[in-house]
């Protein structure tokens, strides 16, 4: 029985869903971002309990085909951006291949439901990845721009400021201030 799950966007999310499955004694064949393939069928009561557990963890079962496609698009974008080495590929071809539908219809569906284009969603996800890389990795801005296939550091910097409203250097300064306060507060 294949179930589709909203907001499941990382390996940490997969671990949380796996934990909930285990608690309910539900066995599965596969567990991927956005979906779990259960072994056999489950009762309506167990399905309801699973959905409640998912909701408590910030997820939910997807009951409609359009929502299913939107979550698949998000999962494809997230998995592509968060790969260790982002491949040079056309996002529209990648998404279309992962979701197995033509990009034009996916783009229209996504924009209508999310109120933002796939392209803008991708940019926002890339900027979130930039923030993570700045916060947790020792990469230079140049390395980050290269890793995420920005044409230049200036292009990355402009997109960062447009999305966040602050410069990368200001973001770094805020992080350092927060770390220093946290460090000094714990001494």
Long-range contacts (C-beta under 8 A, 24 or more apart in sequence): 1-37, 1-38, 1-40, 1-41, 1-42, 2-35, 2-36, 2-37, 2-38, 3-35, 3-36, 3-37, 3-38, 3-50, 3-61, 4-34, 4-35, 4-61, 4-62, 4-67, 4-68, 4-71, 5-34, 5-35, 5-36, 5-54, 5-59, 5-60, 5-61, 5-62, 5-71, 6-34, 6-59, 6-60, 6-61, 6-62, 6-67, 6-71, 7-58, 7-59, 7-60, 7-71, 8-33, 8-34, 8-35, 8-59, 8-71, 8-75, 9-33, 9-34, 9-74, 9-75, 9-78, 10-78, 10-82, 13-59, 16-57, 16-59, 17-54, 17-57, 17-59, 20-50, 20-53, 20-54, 20-57, 21-50, 23-53, 24-49, 24-50, 24-53, 26-50, 32-75, 33-75, 33-78, 33-79, 34-71, 34-72, 34-74, 34-75, 66-109, 66-113, 67-113, 69-99, 69-101, 69-106, 69-109, 69-110, 70-109, 70-110, 70-113, 70-114, 72-98, 72-99, 73-99, 73-106, 73-110, 73-118, 74-121, 77-118, 77-121, 77-122, 77-125, 78-125, 81-122, 81-125, 81-126, 81-129, 81-148, 82-129, 85-147, 86-147, 86-148, 86-149, 88-149, 91-118, 91-119, 91-122, 92-118, 123-159, 123-163, 124-163, 126-159, 127-159, 127-160, 127-163, 127-164, 130-156, 130-160, 130-168, 131-164, 131-171, 134-168, 134-171, 134-172, 134-175, 135-175, 141-168
